[in-house]
Amino acid sequence: MKNNKNQKEKGLSLISKISSISELPIDTLLGYPLMQMYGNRELFIEGVTVLSNFDEERIFLKLGRLNLCIKGRKLNLKNLADENILISGYITSIEFE
């Protein structure tokens, strides 16, 4: 158990060093999705693997191992390219499931 903890700490230390040298966020190096929100009117998400379902009030996405539900009014998918998506409308909540 203690050995496994030491390996994780060493791995995170290495990732921290790489992050510092490359000036990339640790989350990006670990493969987590990137989300940028512009007020509550636009949400850019990078790393979308599946667009499950959507309508004007809810959008369900899969981001690797994470499931994401965006709720709001008059939601619209403005831009779809590769694994990137731009959602516009009046965003009221973002939930990880």
Helices and strands as residue ranges (DSSP letters): H 2-22, H 26-29, E 34-38, E 42-46, E 50-54, E 58-63, E 66-81, E 84-96
